Amino acid sequence: MIELAVTIGIILSLFFIEAFGMAAGGIIVPGYVALQLGTPDRLIGLVVIAFVTFLTIKFISRFTFLFGRRQMVVSLLIGTIYAIISHHFLFFNTAENTLEFSAVGWVVPGLIAHWSAKQGFIKTLAMLAIISVLVRLVVIIVYSGNTIPELY
């Protein structure tokens, strides 16, 4: 199921890049986000961590030449560090369940931040939301109407 979601995400991402000229935070990101659409706490954590990574990249860009490949590497590094921190510290146990405000994956926040630095955070999130929902819809259709089971 993960392979199907990522593959459909890549196909739809490439189509949307060609059709509209905007990326959804990297071509692999919508597939992974589509698998997490049933866990809003993880999505909130992803958006917050990607935004903090984006702000950090913008801050560093004020003092250094940070663009292209260098920006991609720094975005991935900072996003990975923030994602690891979120996996260890941003979860809360309640009486009924556990809320995880951790990022989806380690690389995803950095990819979102990198593309946000290029085209804007709101545009990147809008494209990510549209493509992720379409990926989830296609996966549900392929699995004959069954929703995606819990991954964790």
N, C-alpha and C positions, 0 to 999 in steps of 0.2 A: 504494500500500500504506500509506503514511503517513497519507493522508487517511482510509482505511478504519479504521485502528487508532485514530486520534484520534476519529472519529465514533462508533465503537462504544464507546470509552472515555467519551465524553460521555453517551451513552445509558445505559450501565451506571452511571456515576457519579450521574446524576440519579435513576435507579431506587433505588440504594442509599441516597442521601440521603433520599428520601421513605420508603423502607421501614424504615431503621434510624436515621435522624437523624444519621448520621456521614458526613463527607466523606473522600475519599481524597487530600487535599492539593490540592484544586481539581479542577474537572471535566475539564481537559485533561491532567492529569498522568498518569493510568493509561495513556492511549494511547501517550505517549512512553516510559514505563517499560516497557510491553509489548514495544516494539520493541528494547529493550536487555536482555531477559531472557537472552539468549545470551552476554552479556559481564558476568560477575560482578564484574570489577574496576571497571567503570563504575558498577555498582549500589552497590558498597561506597563508592566515591567520592561518589556522590549522597547516600547515607545519612549519611556523615560530614559533608559540607558542609551538608546540611539541618540536622543536629543542632547544628553549630557556629553556624549562623545562628539557630536556635531559642534557643540559650544566649545569644547576643548580644542578641536581642530581649528575652529575660527580664531580662538585665542592664540594658539601657537602660530597661526598664519600671520599674525600681526608682527611677529618678531623674526620669522624665518621665511625663506622661499619654500613654500609648501604647496606643491601642485603636482599633477601627473602621478607617476609611479611612486614617488616619495610620499605624496599625500595618501595614496592607497595603503601603503605599508604602515604609515603612522596611524591611520584610521583603524586598520585591522588590529594593530597592536594595542591601542588605547581601548577600542571596543572589547577586545578579548579580556583585558585586565578588568574593565568594569563589569563584564559579564561574569567572570570568575568571582569577583567580589559579591555580585548579586546572588549567585548560586549559594554562597555561604552565609549571607547575612540578611537577604530580603525575603524571608519566609516567616510566616506567623501562624502559630498553632492556635486555633479557636476551639471552642467546645464542640462544634459541629464538623469542622474540616480544617485543612491547612491551606492558607493563602500563600501562593508563591509569586512574588513580584520579580522573579528572576527573568533574565533575558532568554529568548529562544536561541539555543545554540551559543557558540562562542564567537563565531565569525559574523553572524547576521547583524548585530548592532553596528559593527565597523563598516560593513557594506552599505547599510542604510545611511550612516553618517557621511561616507565618502560621496555617495550620489547626492545626498542632500546639500553638500558643499558645492556641488556642480549646478544643481537645478533648483534648489530650494527645499526646505524641509516639508512644507505643506504639500507641494506638488509630488514629492517622493512618497509621502504617506498616502495621498489620494490614489496614486497609481498602484501602490502596494495593496490598499484596501480593495480596489476594483478587481485586480488580477487575482488576489488571494480568494476572494469570494467566488470568482469564476472557476478557479482551480477546484475549490471545494465542491462546487456544483457538479463539475464534470466527474469528479471522483465518486460522488454519491450516485450519479447516473450510471457510471460503469459498474458500481456495486449494487445495481438494481434497487435503488432507493434506500438502502441501508446507510445510516449515518456512520461517520468514521468512529470507530471505537476509541475509548480512552487509551492514550499511549503510555501513561504513567500510572 
